[in-house]
């Protein structure tokens, strides 16, 4: 079995002032089945339905369905990093629709501040399972175990997104050093001067060079 995580972009981070359940909420599509996702994996609905039923009974209904801020390296929930509690998970067609309340924990307060500042956030499911390749698709097998339906993440899912972030800044300062603007200009020239077929390689090279200077 391996750790499996999937980013979900079709969610909304809401601040409700006047409703009975006023506070900060996340809602939208947390997971999708019966279609190949951007990670090349496919979840069969039958497998996720079974696992969702278990997760609802053991966690959601008992107020134990937590999510964290950031992406942990394993399936266990770290209570000191919990930022929200999942209150509802249900199927609509082939999609798992979820709703979670941002809690007043230290990490929950960070999420609330990020929402207030207009930050662009996403959620990511986390689970364990084995995979089997078929026709170029990684099929999630029936040993799939859902650890949480939603962690809050902001990490770019591809070097392309990271490179765009580099280009929008003139310098990056770290505790023990600085990547000066001249390096950023070099990255721009490498990417902009690459031919189409070499474009992805140029982006990856810029990304690796950036990480080597951290």
N, C-alpha and C positions, 0 to 999 in steps of 0.2 A: 504494500500500500504506500502511497505517496501523498504529500500535502497537495491539495488542489484548491486553487483560489480563482475566482472569476469576478472581474470588475463589472459593475452595473452602472450605466450612465443615465438610464431613464428613471431617475429619482428626483424628488424635490425636497429641498430643505426649507421648512416653513416656520415662521414665527407667528403664532396666533395670540392676539391680545384680548379678544372679546368673547371667544367661545368658552364653553364650560370646561374644556380641556386645554385652557390657555397654556402656552409654553412653546417649546421648540420641538419640531417633529420632522421625521424623515418618512416619506412615503413614495411608492412607485413600484416599478418592476425590479425585484431583487434577484430573480433567477429566471432563466428561460430553458425550455426543453424542446426536443424534437427538431433542433436546428443546430448546425455547426456554428460555434461561436468564434470570436477572433483569435482564440487560443488554439483553434483546431479541434476542440473537444465537442462532444455531443452527449447530452443527458437524455435518456429515454424517460418519458413521462411516468411510466409505471414505477420505475426505480425511485424517482424523486417524490412521487405521491406517497409511497410507502415510508420513505425517510422523513418526509414532512409531517406525516401523521404521528410518527414517533416523537419528533422534535416538538410538535405542538403539545402533545400529552405530557412529556417529561420536562419541558422547559417553559414554553410560552404560557400555558395555563397555570403554572406554578410561579410565575414572575422570576424565572431563572434564565431567561433567554437574553443574554447580554451580548453586546458588541463592543469592540475596542476602537480607539483612535490610533490609526497606524496599522501596519501589517506585521503581525507576529510571525515568528519562524516555525511555530508548531500549532497543533490543533487545540491546545489547552487555553481556556479563558484565564487571563491574568486580571484578577479583580482590581488591582491597583491602577490598571489602564482602562477600565470600563468607562465608556462615555454615554451609552444609551441602552435602553431596554426595549426589546422587540415585543410589541403588544398584539400584533395580528399578522398572520401569514395564511394565504389562501390561494387556490388556483383560479385563474380566469383564462379559460382556453388552455394554452400551453405555457402561460406565464405564471410565475409565482409573484403575487402582489403582497407587499409588506408595508407595515407601518411601525415606526419605532419612536419612542419619546426620548429626547436628549435629557440626560439626568444632570443633577446639580453636583456632580462629582468634580474633582480637579480637572480631569480630561474632558468631562462634559462641558465645563465652563469654557475651556479652550474652544470647543466646537461652537458654543453659543457666540463667543466673540468673533470667531471666523465668519459665522453667518451674518452677524451684525455688520461686519466690514465688507460684506459682499463677496466673500471667497467662493471660488468654484470648487466644490467637493464632489466626491463620488462614493459609492459603497462597493464592497467586495465580499462575496460569500467565501467561506472557508470550510473545508472538509477534508476527509481522508478517503482514499479509494484506489483501486487498481484500474488500469487502462488497457484496452485492446484495440490495436489498429485495424481498420477495415476500410478499404477504398480511400485511403488518404485521410481518414477521420479517426481521431482517438475517442473510442467509445468508453464512457464511464461505466464500470461494471456494477453488479448488484451488491457488492460489499461496501458501496458508498456510505459514508457516515458524515452527517452534517454537524459541524462544530458550531457554526454561527451563520445565519443568513446574511449578516451585514456588519462588516467592519467599515469604518470611515477612512477613506484614503485620499491622497492627493498626488501620489507618485505618478509620473507619466508612464504610460504602458509601452512606449517605444522611444528609441533614441531620437527620432524625428521631433517628438514633442520637447525633449530635453534641449535639443539644438536650438529650437525656436526660442526657448527660455534664455539660453545663453545670448542669442543675438539681440534680445530686448534689453540687455544690461551692459553697461560699460565696464564694470569691474566686479569681481567676486572676491569678497574678503573672508578669510578663514582665520582660525585662532593663531596659527603659526605661519601665515604667509598670505600672499595675494596673487591672484591671476590678473595681470594687468590688461588694459584695453588692447594692447598690441596683439595679445594672444587671441582675443575675440575676433579681431580683424583678420587674423590668419585663418581662423576657422571659417569665417564668412567667405574668404577668397577660395579656400579649398572646396567648399560646397557649391558656391555659385559658379566656379570654373569647371566643375565636373560634368562630363557628358551624361546623358540620361541613364545609360546602362551602368555607369559607374557612380551614380548619385547616391545610392544606398550605402555603398562601400565608403564613400567620402564622409557621409553622415556618421557612420559607425567609427571611422578613424578619428573624427573630431571628438566624438563622445568618449572614446577610449583615452585620447590624449588629455581631455579635460579631467577625467577621473584620475589619471596618473599624477596630476598636479595637486590633487587634494591632500 
